[in-house]
Amino acid sequence: MIEAVSCGGVVVFRGKILLLYKNYRKRYEGWVLPKGTVEPGETYPATALREVKEETGADASIVNFVGSTDYSFTVPEDTVTKEVYWYLMKGKSYFSRPQREEYFADSGFYKFHEAVHLLKFPNEKQILERAYSYYQSLYRGGLWENDRI
């Protein structure tokens, strides 16, 4: 068994969530949150910020850690068990540009009810719900806008 660690972000800008559409040779299609593998010597928050920037082109800052998910999949030689650490992030604009080299065909910001419906994986839907709930509590408390966080 191969163990891997990734980090990603739930990026929120003006109440909308950043998603990516992956289309890998018609075998893997669906909307996902940006995430990627931790590089040697890299911290989890640094990985999350780097991956969001690489995969979407979006500038964001970390607000808080919101949880982790895990899953496994098979590759020809073995089974990979992956743990993903997720961060709520505050986007700086609506700009996004999908990373074509990683088979991302589209990206964009969506309202919560659209995003939760579009996401392909149940574990990412759960993280989105947790992150968005935290975002709402910050927003209601007046802490999200005006760079108070």
RANORHU-V312260 format. One record per residue. N is the residue number from 0. RES is the residue in three letters. PHI is phi in degrees with one decimal (* if undefined). D_FIRST is the distance of its C-alpha to the first C-alpha in Angstrom with 1 decimal. Layout:
# RANORHU-V312260
n:N res:RES phi:PHI d_first:D_FIRST
n:N res:RES phi:PHI d_first:D_FIRST
This chain:
# RANORHU-V312260
n:0 res:MET phi:* d_first:0.0
n:1 res:ILE phi:-103.5 d_first:3.8
n:2 res:GLU phi:-105.6 d_first:6.5
n:3 res:ALA phi:-136.2 d_first:9.9
n:4 res:VAL phi:-126.3 d_first:13.4
n:5 res:SER phi:-128.0 d_first:16.4
n:6 res:CYS phi:-138.8 d_first:20.0
n:7 res:GLY phi:-151.6 d_first:22.7
n:8 res:GLY phi:-135.8 d_first:26.2
n:9 res:VAL phi:-101.4 d_first:28.5
n:10 res:VAL phi:-91.5 d_first:31.6
n:11 res:VAL phi:-118.3 d_first:34.9
n:12 res:PHE phi:-134.4 d_first:38.3
n:13 res:ARG phi:49.3 d_first:41.4
n:14 res:GLY phi:83.0 d_first:39.5
n:15 res:LYS phi:-107.6 d_first:37.5
n:16 res:ILE phi:-110.1 d_first:33.7
n:17 res:LEU phi:-83.6 d_first:32.1
n:18 res:LEU phi:-125.2 d_first:29.8
n:19 res:LEU phi:-121.4 d_first:28.4
n:20 res:TYR phi:-108.0 d_first:28.4
n:21 res:LYS phi:-101.5 d_first:25.6
n:22 res:ASN phi:-137.6 d_first:26.4
n:23 res:TYR phi:-101.5 d_first:24.0
n:24 res:ARG phi:49.9 d_first:25.9
n:25 res:LYS phi:62.0 d_first:26.9
n:26 res:ARG phi:-98.4 d_first:23.3
n:27 res:TYR phi:-135.7 d_first:22.4
n:28 res:GLU phi:-133.8 d_first:25.3
n:29 res:GLY phi:157.1 d_first:26.0
n:30 res:TRP phi:-85.4 d_first:27.1
n:31 res:VAL phi:-140.2 d_first:24.6
n:32 res:LEU phi:-88.3 d_first:25.0
n:33 res:PRO phi:-68.9 d_first:24.5
n:34 res:LYS phi:-162.8 d_first:21.3
n:35 res:GLY phi:-171.1 d_first:19.2
n:36 res:THR phi:-76.0 d_first:16.9
n:37 res:VAL phi:-71.3 d_first:18.1
n:38 res:GLU phi:-90.5 d_first:19.5
n:39 res:PRO phi:-53.3 d_first:19.8
n:40 res:GLY phi:80.5 d_first:22.6
n:41 res:GLU phi:-93.2 d_first:23.0
n:42 res:THR phi:-78.3 d_first:23.6
n:43 res:TYR phi:-62.2 d_first:22.2
n:44 res:PRO phi:-60.9 d_first:25.7
n:45 res:ALA phi:-64.2 d_first:26.3
n:46 res:THR phi:-61.9 d_first:23.2
n:47 res:ALA phi:-59.2 d_first:24.3
n:48 res:LEU phi:-64.2 d_first:27.8
n:49 res:ARG phi:-62.6 d_first:26.8
n:50 res:GLU phi:-65.5 d_first:24.6
n:51 res:VAL phi:-59.4 d_first:27.5
n:52 res:LYS phi:-64.9 d_first:29.9
n:53 res:GLU phi:-66.1 d_first:28.0
n:54 res:GLU phi:-80.0 d_first:27.1
n:55 res:THR phi:-122.0 d_first:30.4
n:56 res:GLY phi:76.6 d_first:33.0
n:57 res:ALA phi:-81.6 d_first:33.9
n:58 res:ASP phi:-92.0 d_first:35.1
n:59 res:ALA phi:-150.1 d_first:34.0
n:60 res:SER phi:-128.0 d_first:34.0
n:61 res:ILE phi:-78.2 d_first:31.7
n:62 res:VAL phi:-99.1 d_first:33.5
n:63 res:ASN phi:-168.4 d_first:30.9
n:64 res:PHE phi:-72.3 d_first:27.3
n:65 res:VAL phi:-118.2 d_first:26.9
n:66 res:GLY phi:138.7 d_first:23.5
n:67 res:SER phi:-132.3 d_first:19.8
n:68 res:THR phi:-130.5 d_first:17.8
n:69 res:ASP phi:-141.4 d_first:14.2
n:70 res:TYR phi:-160.4 d_first:12.6
n:71 res:SER phi:-136.2 d_first:9.7
n:72 res:PHE phi:-151.5 d_first:10.2
n:73 res:THR phi:-104.1 d_first:9.5
n:74 res:VAL phi:-117.2 d_first:10.3
n:75 res:PRO phi:-50.6 d_first:11.9
n:76 res:GLU phi:-97.4 d_first:9.4
n:77 res:ASP phi:-170.7 d_first:6.0
n:78 res:THR phi:-109.5 d_first:5.1
n:79 res:VAL phi:-104.7 d_first:5.9
n:80 res:THR phi:-106.7 d_first:7.1
n:81 res:LYS phi:-120.8 d_first:10.4
n:82 res:GLU phi:-111.8 d_first:13.3
n:83 res:VAL phi:-120.6 d_first:16.7
n:84 res:TYR phi:-100.3 d_first:19.9
n:85 res:TRP phi:-111.7 d_first:23.1
n:86 res:TYR phi:-127.6 d_first:26.6
n:87 res:LEU phi:-75.4 d_first:30.0
n:88 res:MET phi:-127.4 d_first:31.8
n:89 res:LYS phi:-101.0 d_first:35.5
n:90 res:GLY phi:-73.5 d_first:36.2
n:91 res:LYS phi:-100.0 d_first:39.2
n:92 res:SER phi:-165.9 d_first:40.3
n:93 res:TYR phi:-85.5 d_first:39.5
n:94 res:PHE phi:-66.3 d_first:38.6
n:95 res:SER phi:-154.3 d_first:35.3
n:96 res:ARG phi:-145.8 d_first:34.3
n:97 res:PRO phi:-66.0 d_first:31.1
n:98 res:GLN phi:-79.1 d_first:29.0
n:99 res:ARG phi:-64.1 d_first:29.5
n:100 res:GLU phi:-62.6 d_first:27.1
n:101 res:GLU phi:-99.8 d_first:24.2
n:102 res:TYR phi:68.6 d_first:25.8
n:103 res:PHE phi:-87.4 d_first:27.5
n:104 res:ALA phi:-96.6 d_first:30.8
n:105 res:ASP phi:-156.9 d_first:32.4
n:106 res:SER phi:-154.3 d_first:32.5
n:107 res:GLY phi:175.7 d_first:35.0
n:108 res:PHE phi:-100.6 d_first:36.0
n:109 res:TYR phi:-129.7 d_first:36.4
n:110 res:LYS phi:-61.1 d_first:38.0
n:111 res:PHE phi:-52.4 d_first:35.7
n:112 res:HIS phi:-64.4 d_first:36.5
n:113 res:GLU phi:-72.9 d_first:35.8
n:114 res:ALA phi:-62.3 d_first:32.5
n:115 res:VAL phi:-65.9 d_first:31.1
n:116 res:HIS phi:-74.1 d_first:32.2
n:117 res:LEU phi:-74.4 d_first:30.8
n:118 res:LEU phi:-56.0 d_first:27.3
n:119 res:LYS phi:-76.8 d_first:24.7
n:120 res:PHE phi:-105.3 d_first:22.1
n:121 res:PRO phi:-57.7 d_first:23.2
n:122 res:ASN phi:-67.5 d_first:21.2
n:123 res:GLU phi:-73.6 d_first:23.0
n:124 res:LYS phi:-63.0 d_first:26.2
n:125 res:GLN phi:-64.1 d_first:25.8
n:126 res:ILE phi:-64.7 d_first:25.3
n:127 res:LEU phi:-59.4 d_first:28.3
n:128 res:GLU phi:-60.8 d_first:30.4
n:129 res:ARG phi:-65.7 d_first:29.7
n:130 res:ALA phi:-65.6 d_first:30.4
n:131 res:TYR phi:-69.4 d_first:33.5
n:132 res:SER phi:-62.3 d_first:34.9
n:133 res:TYR phi:-64.8 d_first:34.6
n:134 res:TYR phi:-56.2 d_first:36.3
n:135 res:GLN phi:-60.6 d_first:39.0
n:136 res:SER phi:-66.0 d_first:39.8
n:137 res:LEU phi:-66.7 d_first:40.2
n:138 res:TYR phi:-63.1 d_first:42.3
n:139 res:ARG phi:-61.3 d_first:44.5
n:140 res:GLY phi:-83.1 d_first:45.1
n:141 res:GLY phi:73.7 d_first:46.2
n:142 res:LEU phi:-96.3 d_first:43.4
n:143 res:TRP phi:-79.6 d_first:41.6
n:144 res:GLU phi:-78.3 d_first:44.5
n:145 res:ASN phi:60.1 d_first:46.6
n:146 res:ASP phi:52.5 d_first:43.7
n:147 res:ARG phi:-81.6 d_first:43.9
n:148 res:ILE phi:-118.6 d_first:40.2
